[in-house]
Amino acid sequence: MCAKPACRRNTMNERDVMIPVESNCATMWTLSADRRSVRLALPPLRLAGMPEPLTIYMDFDAEAVDAMLERLSILRS
């Protein structure tokens, strides 16, 4: 999948450019068997000059994700 052209969004920093990507929320987040950690699988990122897309996984402590979600809830209220 090729990323669509960059588009400006109302972001925290006007210099930020967001590139829309397709993602599957059902597979984006994975909870470990022991329920202590969470893996965020980012969609493959195509970069100029790289033959294969870059695959990024970020592992978080489940409590850290809970704290992020709580903070997001506060910010959005």
Kinemage of the C-alpha trace (Angstrom):
@kinemage 1
@onewidth
@group {chain A} dominant
@subgroup {mainchain}
@vectorlist {calphas} color= white
{ca met a 1} P 0.000 0.000 0.000
{ca cys a 2} L 1.387 3.389 -0.932
{ca ala a 3} L 0.684 6.281 1.382
{ca lys a 4} L -1.572 8.976 -0.006
{ca pro a 5} L -0.044 12.433 -0.529
{ca ala a 6} L 0.643 14.341 2.659
{ca cys a 7} L -2.105 16.628 3.827
{ca arg a 8} L -2.169 19.352 6.439
{ca arg a 9} L -4.256 18.761 9.520
{ca asn a 10} L -5.011 20.801 12.607
{ca thr a 11} L -2.240 19.346 14.753
{ca met a 12} L -0.405 20.429 17.843
{ca asn a 13} L 2.384 21.815 15.708
{ca glu a 14} L 1.508 23.562 12.448
{ca arg a 15} L 4.687 22.141 10.891
{ca asp a 16} L 3.415 18.589 11.411
{ca val a 17} L 2.279 16.765 8.307
{ca met a 18} L 0.054 13.741 8.677
{ca ile a 19} L 0.086 10.995 6.087
{ca pro a 20} L -3.080 8.887 6.131
{ca val a 21} L -2.442 5.143 6.232
{ca glu a 22} L -4.714 2.140 6.211
{ca ser a 23} L -4.818 0.177 9.452
{ca asn a 24} L -6.780 -2.655 11.000
{ca cys a 25} L -7.707 -1.829 14.593
{ca ala a 26} L -8.327 -5.503 15.345
{ca thr a 27} L -4.700 -6.393 14.634
{ca met a 28} L -3.017 -3.080 15.434
{ca trp a 29} L -3.024 -3.783 19.190
{ca thr a 30} L -2.127 -7.204 20.619
{ca leu a 31} L -2.309 -8.135 24.301
{ca ser a 32} L 0.312 -10.597 25.520
{ca ala a 33} L -0.718 -13.986 26.923
{ca asp a 34} L 0.101 -12.865 30.469
{ca arg a 35} L -1.862 -9.610 29.899
{ca arg a 36} L 1.058 -7.516 31.153
{ca ser a 37} L 2.222 -5.999 27.876
{ca val a 38} L 0.673 -4.632 24.725
{ca arg a 39} L 2.190 -4.547 21.224
{ca leu a 40} L 1.352 -1.756 18.801
{ca ala a 41} L 1.970 -2.862 15.210
{ca leu a 42} L 2.223 0.189 12.984
{ca pro a 43} L 1.234 -0.143 9.328
{ca pro a 44} L 4.220 -0.793 7.032
{ca leu a 45} L 5.926 2.491 6.161
{ca arg a 46} L 7.278 2.921 2.649
{ca leu a 47} L 10.349 5.135 2.465
{ca ala a 48} L 12.065 6.381 -0.659
{ca gly a 49} L 15.224 4.417 -1.372
{ca met a 50} L 14.207 1.403 0.705
{ca pro a 51} L 13.261 -1.710 -1.266
{ca glu a 52} L 10.965 -3.053 1.473
{ca pro a 53} L 8.558 -1.159 3.742
{ca leu a 54} L 9.729 -0.496 7.290
{ca thr a 55} L 7.872 -2.577 9.887
{ca ile a 56} L 7.660 -1.103 13.385
{ca tyr a 57} L 6.425 -2.786 16.562
{ca met a 58} L 6.228 -0.918 19.854
{ca asp a 59} L 5.856 -2.880 23.088
{ca phe a 60} L 4.293 -1.145 26.092
{ca asp a 61} L 3.584 -2.132 29.654
{ca ala a 62} L -0.227 -2.602 29.835
{ca glu a 63} L -0.424 -0.155 32.741
{ca ala a 64} L 1.264 2.502 30.590
{ca val a 65} L -1.383 2.016 27.892
{ca asp a 66} L -4.117 2.267 30.537
{ca ala a 67} L -2.579 5.561 31.690
{ca met a 68} L -2.394 6.860 28.087
{ca leu a 69} L -6.052 6.036 27.503
{ca glu a 70} L -7.072 7.670 30.768
{ca arg a 71} L -5.115 10.813 29.853
{ca leu a 72} L -6.698 10.868 26.386
{ca ser a 73} L -10.129 10.596 27.966
{ca ile a 74} L -9.352 13.585 30.195
{ca leu a 75} L -7.991 15.634 27.311
{ca arg a 76} L -11.030 14.940 25.125
{ca ser a 77} L -13.615 15.783 27.815
